[in-house]
Amino acid sequence: DDREMVASIIAEAMVSGAPFAFQHRIVRADGSVRVLQARGEVALDEAGQPRRLRGTAQDVTERKQAEDALRVSEERFRTAFDHAAIGMALVGLDGHYLRVNGTLCDLTGYTEPELRTKTFQDLTHPDDLEADLEQVQRLLAGEIGAFQMEKRYRRQDGSIIWARLSTSLVRDDHGAPLHFIGLLEDITARKRTEEELRASEVRYRTLVE
């Protein structure tokens, strides 16, 4: 109840004499609810005793609604990020992993703290790095809005996996690059099947010839 909270803050201010600041809701005559930001201080009499309160109240309803909407949006993003069935990462402009989800950790064999000491360059197979960096530079230059590619990653144990990488660039309100968002889907099984099929076709052609 906001009334109890306001009464408690005012009572404490009257005793301590300290300035106060708080947000509280009011109900208008038309039944609508508004959020006010109250700030003030205790006025003392000549004997130094609390005499009255003086301060201001600012309507911050729209700002509060925007903050609540942003918080809900961030919570939804966190939930989707952490529990996604594909690997997800926020990557700095220098390539360092800023944030990763559990699926990406499973794919690479690294723990989250270990991955945050790595760059995507560290994990990318050397034969695929040049093509990856070329796309990143095009993204930073604004030539493309996002890119997809199939590439190999080196896991913590030294084994190789194939993944379909989808990368986009997040910019601030002025268009300056902030970080990358990377989505990784494990396609190792598909690649192995394709390789086995190619090998089978080669054997068949050789037999026929």
C-alpha positions in Angstrom: 0.0 0.0 0.0 1.6 3.3 -1.1 -0.1 5.2 1.7 1.7 3.2 4.4 5.0 3.7 2.5 4.5 7.5 2.2 3.5 7.8 5.9 6.6 5.8 7.0 9.0 8.0 4.9 7.4 11.2 6.1 7.6 10.1 9.7 11.2 9.2 9.4 12.0 12.5 7.7 10.3 14.4 10.5 12.5 12.6 13.0 15.8 12.7 11.2 15.4 16.1 9.4 17.0 14.5 6.2 15.7 15.3 2.7 13.5 12.7 1.1 12.7 11.4 -2.3 10.3 8.6 -3.4 7.8 7.6 -6.0 4.1 6.8 -5.2 0.8 6.3 -6.9 -2.2 8.5 -6.7 -5.8 8.0 -7.8 -7.2 10.9 -9.8 -10.8 12.0 -9.6 -11.6 10.2 -12.8 -10.3 7.0 -11.4 -7.0 6.9 -13.4 -3.7 6.1 -11.6 -0.7 8.3 -11.9 2.9 7.9 -10.6 4.4 10.9 -8.8 8.1 11.6 -8.0 8.1 13.4 -4.7 11.2 15.3 -3.4 11.4 17.5 -0.4 12.8 18.4 3.0 11.7 19.2 6.5 11.5 22.9 7.4 12.6 23.6 11.0 11.5 26.3 13.4 13.8 28.6 15.3 14.4 26.0 18.0 15.4 23.5 15.3 12.3 21.4 15.6 10.4 20.1 12.6 7.7 22.5 11.6 6.4 21.5 8.1 7.4 19.7 4.9 8.1 21.4 1.7 8.9 19.9 -1.7 7.7 19.1 -5.2 5.8 16.4 -6.9 6.4 15.5 -10.6 4.2 13.3 -12.7 6.5 10.5 -14.0 3.8 8.1 -15.1 5.0 7.8 -18.8 8.6 7.4 -17.7 7.6 4.7 -15.2 5.6 2.9 -17.8 8.5 3.0 -20.3 10.9 1.7 -17.6 8.5 -1.1 -16.7 8.1 -2.0 -20.4 11.8 -2.0 -20.9 12.3 -4.3 -17.8 9.7 -6.7 -19.1 11.4 -6.7 -22.5 14.8 -7.4 -21.0 13.4 -10.2 -18.9 11.9 -11.8 -22.0 15.1 -11.5 -23.9 17.1 -13.0 -21.0 14.7 -15.9 -20.8 14.8 -16.5 -24.6 18.6 -16.1 -24.7 19.3 -18.4 -21.7 17.0 -21.2 -22.8 17.3 -21.1 -26.5 17.8 -24.5 -28.2 20.6 -23.0 -30.4 23.8 -21.3 -29.3 23.6 -17.6 -28.7 26.2 -15.0 -28.0 26.7 -11.3 -27.6 30.1 -10.6 -29.1 32.2 -7.5 -28.7 33.5 -5.6 -31.7 37.0 -7.1 -31.0 35.5 -10.6 -31.2 35.4 -11.3 -27.4 32.4 -13.2 -26.1 30.5 -10.9 -23.8 27.6 -13.2 -23.0 26.8 -16.8 -24.0 24.1 -19.2 -23.3 24.2 -22.8 -22.0 23.7 -24.3 -25.5 26.8 -22.5 -26.9 28.8 -23.8 -23.9 27.6 -27.3 -24.7 28.5 -27.0 -28.4 32.0 -25.7 -27.7 32.8 -27.6 -24.5 33.8 -24.5 -22.7 32.2 -23.1 -19.5 30.7 -19.6 -19.6 33.7 -18.0 -17.7 36.1 -19.8 -20.1 34.3 -18.6 -23.2 34.3 -15.0 -21.9 38.1 -15.1 -22.1 38.0 -16.2 -25.7 37.2 -14.6 -29.1 35.4 -16.1 -32.0 38.7 -15.9 -33.8 40.2 -18.3 -31.2 37.4 -20.9 -31.8 37.1 -20.6 -35.6 38.9 -23.2 -37.7 41.8 -21.4 -39.5 40.5 -22.4 -42.9 37.2 -20.6 -42.3 38.6 -17.5 -40.4 39.3 -15.3 -43.5 35.8 -15.7 -44.9 34.3 -14.9 -41.5 36.3 -11.8 -41.0 35.5 -10.6 -44.4 31.8 -10.7 -43.6 32.3 -9.0 -40.3 34.1 -6.1 -42.0 31.2 -5.8 -44.5 28.8 -5.7 -41.6 30.7 -3.0 -39.8 31.0 -1.0 -43.0 27.2 -1.0 -43.4 27.4 -2.9 -46.7 25.1 -5.7 -45.3 22.7 -5.9 -42.4 23.5 -9.5 -41.4 25.1 -12.6 -42.8 24.9 -16.4 -42.6 27.7 -18.9 -43.2 28.6 -22.5 -42.4 31.9 -22.8 -40.6 33.9 -25.0 -38.4 34.7 -24.5 -34.7 37.4 -26.0 -32.5 35.9 -27.3 -29.3 37.7 -27.3 -26.0 38.8 -30.9 -26.4 40.3 -30.2 -29.9 37.5 -31.8 -31.9 35.8 -30.0 -34.8 32.1 -29.2 -35.2 30.3 -27.6 -38.0 27.8 -24.8 -37.3 25.5 -22.5 -39.3 26.3 -19.0 -38.0 23.9 -16.1 -38.3 25.3 -12.8 -37.3 23.8 -9.3 -37.0 25.2 -6.0 -35.7 23.5 -3.9 -32.9 24.0 -0.2 -33.2 23.2 2.7 -30.8 20.7 5.5 -31.6 23.4 7.4 -33.5 24.3 4.4 -35.7 27.5 3.6 -33.9 28.3 -0.2 -33.7 27.8 -1.7 -30.2 28.2 -5.5 -30.4 27.3 -8.5 -32.5 24.6 -11.1 -31.9 25.6 -14.5 -33.1 23.3 -17.6 -33.4 24.9 -21.0 -33.9 23.1 -24.1 -35.0 25.1 -27.4 -34.8 25.1 -29.0 -38.3 27.9 -31.5 -37.7 25.6 -34.5 -38.2 24.3 -33.2 -41.5 27.8 -32.4 -42.7 29.0 -36.0 -41.9 26.0 -37.4 -43.8 26.8 -35.2 -46.8 30.5 -36.3 -46.7 29.5 -40.0 -46.4 27.2 -39.5 -49.4 29.9 -37.9 -51.5 32.3 -40.7 -50.5 29.7 -43.3 -51.5 29.1 -41.6 -54.9 32.9 -41.6 -55.5 33.1 -45.3 -54.8 30.1 -46.0 -57.0 31.6 -44.0 -59.9 34.9 -45.7 -59.5 33.2 -49.1 -59.5 31.2 -48.3 -62.7 34.2 -47.0 -64.5 
